[in-house]
Amino acid sequence: MKKKDDKRIRLKKKIRAKIFGVATHPRLSVFRSNKFIYAQIIDDENGKTLAQANDVKLTKGTKTERAKEVGKMIALASLEIKVTKVIFDRNGFKYTGRIKLVADEARAAGLKF
């Protein structure tokens, strides 16, 4: 199991070398654990998290339904702080499953990336 996580971290470093969130286009970082999914809007210039959403307190629904809800929540939180364009950071995970659902729901709720 350690080798699988090492591969993800290697890919994460490769991705992060290419993308950088600024104040006008912050980074939307998504992290997936076995139980939960987390999303953050990050301004890398100032090193600050501008908004965050997770499904820790959501108890009803499957993991995929909760991932869709996190996508909606992060989009609404970013629109509250007047951020419409972001750079998507899949954090070394494959763009499928719950990661894709978060991205699709965030797009549907008004984020552009």
C-alpha positions as CSV (number, residue, x, y, z in Angstrom):
1,M,0.0,0.0,0.0
2,K,2.9,2.3,0.6
3,K,4.0,2.2,-3.0
4,K,0.6,3.3,-4.2
5,D,0.7,6.3,-2.0
6,D,4.3,7.1,-3.0
7,K,3.1,7.1,-6.7
8,R,0.3,9.6,-5.9
9,I,2.7,11.9,-4.1
10,R,5.2,11.7,-7.0
11,L,2.4,12.7,-9.4
12,K,1.2,15.4,-7.0
13,K,4.7,17.0,-7.1
14,K,4.7,16.8,-10.8
15,I,1.3,18.5,-11.1
16,R,2.1,21.2,-8.5
17,A,5.3,22.1,-10.4
18,K,3.1,23.2,-13.3
19,I,0.1,24.9,-11.5
20,F,0.1,27.9,-9.2
21,G,-3.0,29.6,-7.8
22,V,-3.0,33.4,-7.7
23,A,-5.5,35.9,-6.3
24,T,-7.4,36.2,-9.5
25,H,-7.3,32.4,-10.3
26,P,-6.9,30.5,-7.1
27,R,-6.3,26.7,-6.9
28,L,-9.1,24.3,-6.2
29,S,-7.4,21.4,-4.5
30,V,-9.3,18.1,-3.9
31,F,-8.3,15.4,-1.5
32,R,-9.9,12.0,-1.2
33,S,-9.6,9.7,1.7
34,N,-11.2,6.3,2.1
35,K,-14.1,7.8,4.1
36,F,-14.3,11.5,3.2
37,I,-13.6,14.1,0.4
38,Y,-12.2,17.6,1.0
39,A,-12.0,20.6,-1.3
40,Q,-10.1,23.9,-0.7
41,I,-9.8,27.1,-2.7
42,I,-6.1,28.2,-2.1
43,D,-4.3,31.5,-3.0
44,D,-0.7,30.3,-3.4
45,E,0.8,33.8,-3.6
46,N,-0.3,34.6,0.0
47,G,-0.4,31.0,1.2
48,K,-4.0,31.3,2.4
49,T,-7.0,29.1,2.2
50,L,-9.9,31.2,0.9
51,A,-12.7,28.6,1.2
52,Q,-13.1,25.0,2.1
53,A,-15.8,22.3,2.0
54,N,-15.9,18.6,3.1
55,D,-18.4,15.8,3.8
56,V,-17.3,15.0,7.3
57,K,-20.6,16.2,8.8
58,L,-22.8,14.9,6.0
59,T,-24.1,11.5,7.2
60,K,-26.7,10.6,4.7
61,G,-26.0,9.3,1.2
62,T,-23.3,7.3,-0.5
63,K,-19.8,8.6,-1.0
64,T,-20.6,9.7,-4.6
65,E,-23.7,11.6,-3.5
66,R,-21.6,13.3,-0.8
67,A,-18.9,14.2,-3.3
68,K,-21.5,15.9,-5.5
69,E,-22.6,17.9,-2.4
70,V,-19.0,18.9,-1.7
71,G,-18.7,20.2,-5.3
72,K,-21.8,22.3,-4.8
73,M,-20.7,23.6,-1.4
74,I,-17.2,24.6,-2.6
75,A,-18.7,26.4,-5.6
76,L,-21.1,28.3,-3.4
77,A,-18.3,29.2,-1.0
78,S,-16.1,30.5,-3.8
79,L,-18.9,32.5,-5.3
80,E,-19.5,34.2,-1.9
81,I,-15.9,35.4,-1.9
82,K,-16.3,36.5,-5.5
83,V,-14.1,33.9,-7.1
84,T,-15.4,32.5,-10.4
85,K,-12.3,31.1,-12.1
86,V,-10.1,28.5,-10.5
87,I,-7.3,26.2,-11.4
88,F,-8.2,22.5,-10.7
89,D,-5.7,20.5,-8.7
90,R,-6.5,16.8,-8.6
91,N,-3.7,16.3,-6.0
92,G,-2.2,13.2,-7.7
93,F,-5.5,11.3,-7.9
94,K,-6.9,10.0,-11.2
95,Y,-9.6,12.2,-12.7
96,T,-12.4,9.7,-12.2
97,G,-15.0,8.8,-9.7
98,R,-15.4,11.1,-6.7
99,I,-12.7,13.6,-7.9
100,K,-14.6,14.0,-11.3
101,L,-17.9,14.3,-9.5
102,V,-16.6,17.2,-7.3
103,A,-15.3,18.9,-10.5
104,D,-18.5,18.4,-12.5
105,E,-20.7,19.7,-9.7
106,A,-18.5,22.7,-9.1
107,R,-18.7,23.6,-12.8
108,A,-22.5,23.1,-12.8
109,A,-22.8,25.5,-9.8
110,G,-20.9,28.3,-11.5
111,L,-17.1,27.8,-11.2
112,K,-15.0,28.0,-14.4
113,F,-11.9,25.9,-15.0
